[in-house]
Amino acid sequence: MKDVSSETDERILIEEAKRDRRRFGDLYELHFVRVYAFIGRRVRDRAAVQDLTADVFRKALEGLDRFEWRGAPFAAMAIPNREQRDCEPPRACSEGDHRL
């Protein structure tokens, strides 16, 4: 995996992944722990956390061509926010919490 030590390096890595989807694996490795932890704090079921994390990266890969650099890290685009999505599947949510 390429060492991404600056915002510029991450931006270059994103552009490389747009041209060569195999480079998306580097983005995945760079941000997996952050995305998994974010979801894990909101969802109690480990299998659901794994499924949701995979879904986040699948959707990020599908939307990579539309990604426009705005100075925020790639993870900010990859991690769903409360306004964007409900917790899927519903059984994955913590009691009374239906949003990530």
C-alpha positions as CSV (number, residue, x, y, z in Angstrom):
1,M,0.0,0.0,0.0
2,K,1.2,3.5,-0.8
3,D,2.1,5.7,2.2
4,V,-0.4,8.5,2.3
5,S,1.1,11.1,4.6
6,S,-0.6,14.2,3.3
7,E,-3.8,15.5,1.8
8,T,-2.0,15.8,-1.5
9,D,-1.0,12.2,-1.4
10,E,-4.6,11.1,-0.7
11,R,-5.9,13.3,-3.5
12,I,-3.4,11.7,-5.9
13,L,-4.4,8.2,-4.7
14,I,-8.1,9.0,-5.3
15,E,-7.3,10.1,-8.9
16,E,-5.2,7.0,-9.5
17,A,-8.1,4.9,-8.2
18,K,-10.4,6.6,-10.7
19,R,-8.2,5.6,-13.5
20,D,-7.3,2.1,-12.2
21,R,-9.9,0.5,-9.9
22,R,-7.3,-1.8,-8.4
23,R,-5.9,1.2,-6.6
24,F,-9.1,1.5,-4.7
25,G,-7.8,-1.3,-2.4
26,D,-5.2,1.3,-1.1
27,L,-8.0,3.6,-0.2
28,Y,-9.9,0.7,1.5
29,E,-6.8,-0.2,3.5
30,L,-6.2,3.4,4.5
31,H,-9.7,4.1,5.7
32,F,-11.1,0.6,6.8
33,V,-10.4,1.0,10.5
34,R,-12.0,4.5,10.7
35,V,-15.1,3.4,8.8
36,Y,-15.5,0.2,10.7
37,A,-15.0,2.0,14.1
38,F,-17.5,4.7,13.1
39,I,-20.2,2.1,12.3
40,G,-19.2,-0.1,15.2
41,R,-20.0,2.7,17.7
42,R,-23.5,2.9,16.3
43,V,-24.4,-0.7,15.6
44,R,-24.1,-3.5,18.2
45,D,-24.2,-6.6,16.0
46,R,-20.7,-7.5,14.7
47,A,-22.0,-9.2,11.5
48,A,-24.1,-6.1,10.7
49,V,-21.1,-3.9,11.3
50,Q,-19.1,-6.0,8.8
51,D,-22.0,-5.9,6.3
52,L,-22.5,-2.2,6.6
53,T,-18.8,-1.5,6.3
54,A,-18.6,-3.6,3.1
55,D,-21.6,-1.7,1.8
56,V,-20.0,1.7,2.5
57,F,-16.9,0.8,0.5
58,R,-19.0,-0.8,-2.3
59,K,-21.0,2.4,-2.6
60,A,-17.8,4.5,-2.4
61,L,-16.3,2.5,-5.2
62,E,-19.5,2.8,-7.3
63,G,-19.5,6.6,-6.8
64,L,-15.7,7.1,-7.2
65,D,-16.1,8.7,-10.6
66,R,-18.4,11.4,-9.2
67,F,-16.1,12.1,-6.2
68,E,-14.8,15.7,-6.4
69,W,-12.0,16.7,-4.1
70,R,-13.1,19.4,-1.7
71,G,-10.3,19.2,0.9
72,A,-12.0,16.6,3.1
73,P,-10.5,13.2,3.4
74,F,-11.9,10.3,1.4
75,A,-13.4,8.8,4.5
76,A,-15.6,11.8,4.9
77,M,-17.3,10.9,1.6
78,A,-17.3,7.2,2.4
79,I,-18.8,7.4,5.9
80,P,-22.6,7.9,5.7
81,N,-24.0,10.7,7.7
82,R,-27.2,10.8,9.6
83,E,-29.1,12.8,7.0
84,Q,-28.1,10.5,4.1
85,R,-29.1,7.0,5.2
86,D,-31.0,4.9,7.6
87,C,-29.3,1.9,9.2
88,E,-29.5,-1.0,6.8
89,P,-30.7,-3.6,7.5
90,P,-33.0,-2.4,10.3
91,R,-32.1,-5.3,12.6
92,A,-28.5,-4.0,12.6
93,C,-29.3,-0.8,14.5
94,S,-28.9,-0.4,18.2
95,E,-32.1,-0.4,20.1
96,G,-34.1,2.7,19.2
97,D,-31.3,3.9,16.9
98,H,-32.3,3.7,13.2
99,R,-29.6,5.8,11.8
100,L,-25.8,5.5,11.5
